[in-house]
Structure formats: structure tokens, C-alpha cells
């Protein structure tokens, strides 16, 4: 599905976080932050990208709703300034 620089960065970051023995909740939060650090994305894309890394899509969606980011009226997620 995704085969671009962002997806490779996410894969590399996930491997790094796993080596550091972070739990899956913290890994998902870190990966969402990495996604949004590069720009605004629709929630469905964030969920799909992390799903491609074998994270549960429902878990990603729940995490996306409650993190240090916000959803704008256009449906895009942004990091809070």
C-alpha cells in the first residue's frame, strides 16, 4: 500500500522503539507524532500507515482521538503547536 519515505521512517522508528522495549501504546503514540510532524494527514491515512506496520487499526484510531494533536474541520490531524 504505502511505499514511500514516510513509511520507511515509520518502519525504522518502530524498530527503534521496539528495541527500547516501549509498549505498544507508547509506540503507536510516537508513530502518530512522527506522521503528523511532517504535516497534516487525514486520520484514515494515519490508521492505514500504522496498520501496515501490524498495529491494530482500532487501537490506532482510539489513540488518534486522544493524543497531543487535534483534528481540524477539514478532517486533517495536526500536531498542537
C-alpha positions as a Markdown table, in Angstrom:
| # | Residue | x | y | z |
|---|---|---|---|---|
| 1 | Unk | 0.0 | 0.0 | 0.0 |
| 2 | Unk | 2.4 | 2.7 | 1.2 |
| 3 | Unk | 6.0 | 2.5 | -0.1 |
| 4 | Unk | 7.4 | 6.0 | 0.4 |
| 5 | Unk | 9.9 | 7.8 | 2.6 |
| 6 | Unk | 7.4 | 8.4 | 5.4 |
| 7 | Unk | 6.5 | 4.7 | 5.6 |
| 8 | Unk | 10.2 | 3.8 | 5.7 |
| 9 | Unk | 10.7 | 6.4 | 8.5 |
| 10 | Unk | 7.8 | 4.9 | 10.4 |
| 11 | Unk | 9.2 | 1.4 | 10.0 |
| 12 | Unk | 12.7 | 2.5 | 11.2 |
| 13 | Unk | 11.2 | 4.4 | 14.2 |
| 14 | Unk | 9.0 | 1.4 | 15.2 |
| 15 | Unk | 12.1 | -0.9 | 15.1 |
| 16 | Unk | 14.0 | 1.6 | 17.3 |
| 17 | Unk | 11.1 | 1.9 | 19.8 |
| 18 | Unk | 10.7 | -1.9 | 19.9 |
| 19 | Unk | 14.4 | -2.3 | 20.7 |
| 20 | Unk | 14.0 | 0.3 | 23.5 |
| 21 | Unk | 11.2 | -2.0 | 24.8 |
| 22 | Unk | 8.4 | 0.6 | 24.7 |
| 23 | Unk | 5.0 | -0.8 | 25.0 |
| 24 | Unk | 2.6 | -0.8 | 22.0 |
| 25 | Unk | 0.6 | 2.2 | 23.3 |
| 26 | Unk | 3.7 | 4.4 | 23.5 |
| 27 | Unk | 4.9 | 3.1 | 20.1 |
| 28 | Unk | 1.6 | 4.0 | 18.5 |
| 29 | Unk | 1.7 | 7.5 | 20.0 |
| 30 | Unk | 5.3 | 8.0 | 18.9 |
| 31 | Unk | 4.5 | 6.8 | 15.4 |
| 32 | Unk | 1.4 | 9.1 | 15.1 |
| 33 | Unk | 3.5 | 12.0 | 16.2 |
| 34 | Unk | 6.1 | 11.1 | 13.5 |
| 35 | Unk | 3.3 | 11.0 | 10.9 |
| 36 | Unk | 2.0 | 14.4 | 11.9 |
| 37 | Unk | 5.4 | 16.0 | 12.4 |
| 38 | Unk | 5.8 | 16.1 | 8.7 |
| 39 | Unk | 2.4 | 17.7 | 8.0 |
| 40 | Unk | -1.3 | 17.3 | 8.4 |
| 41 | Unk | -2.8 | 14.0 | 7.4 |
| 42 | Unk | -6.3 | 12.5 | 7.4 |
| 43 | Unk | -7.0 | 10.1 | 10.2 |
| 44 | Unk | -7.7 | 7.3 | 7.8 |
| 45 | Unk | -4.2 | 7.6 | 6.3 |
| 46 | Unk | -2.6 | 7.5 | 9.7 |
| 47 | Unk | -4.6 | 4.4 | 10.7 |
| 48 | Unk | -3.7 | 2.7 | 7.4 |
| 49 | Unk | 0.0 | 3.5 | 7.7 |
| 50 | Unk | 0.3 | 2.1 | 11.2 |
| 51 | Unk | -1.9 | -0.8 | 10.2 |
| 52 | Unk | 0.6 | -1.6 | 7.5 |
| 53 | Unk | 3.2 | -1.9 | 10.4 |
| 54 | Unk | 0.9 | -4.6 | 12.0 |
| 55 | Unk | -0.7 | -2.3 | 14.6 |
| 56 | Unk | -4.4 | -2.9 | 15.3 |
| 57 | Unk | -6.3 | -0.3 | 13.4 |
| 58 | Unk | -8.9 | 0.2 | 16.1 |
| 59 | Unk | -6.1 | 0.8 | 18.7 |
| 60 | Unk | -4.5 | 3.4 | 16.4 |
| 61 | Unk | -7.9 | 5.1 | 15.9 |
| 62 | Unk | -8.6 | 5.3 | 19.6 |
| 63 | Unk | -5.1 | 6.6 | 20.3 |
| 64 | Unk | -5.5 | 9.2 | 17.5 |
| 65 | Unk | -8.6 | 10.6 | 19.2 |
| 66 | Unk | -6.9 | 11.3 | 22.5 |
| 67 | Unk | -3.3 | 12.4 | 21.9 |
| 68 | Unk | -1.5 | 15.7 | 21.8 |
| 69 | Unk | -2.8 | 16.5 | 18.3 |
| 70 | Unk | -6.1 | 17.9 | 17.0 |
| 71 | Unk | -8.5 | 17.3 | 14.2 |
| 72 | Unk | -9.5 | 20.3 | 12.2 |
| 73 | Unk | -12.8 | 20.9 | 10.5 |
| 74 | Unk | -11.4 | 19.6 | 7.2 |
| 75 | Unk | -10.8 | 16.2 | 8.8 |
| 76 | Unk | -7.0 | 16.5 | 8.9 |
| 77 | Unk | -5.0 | 15.8 | 12.1 |
| 78 | Unk | -2.3 | 18.3 | 13.2 |
| 79 | Unk | 0.2 | 18.4 | 16.0 |
| 80 | Unk | -0.7 | 21.0 | 18.6 |
| 81 | Unk | 1.7 | 23.9 | 18.5 |
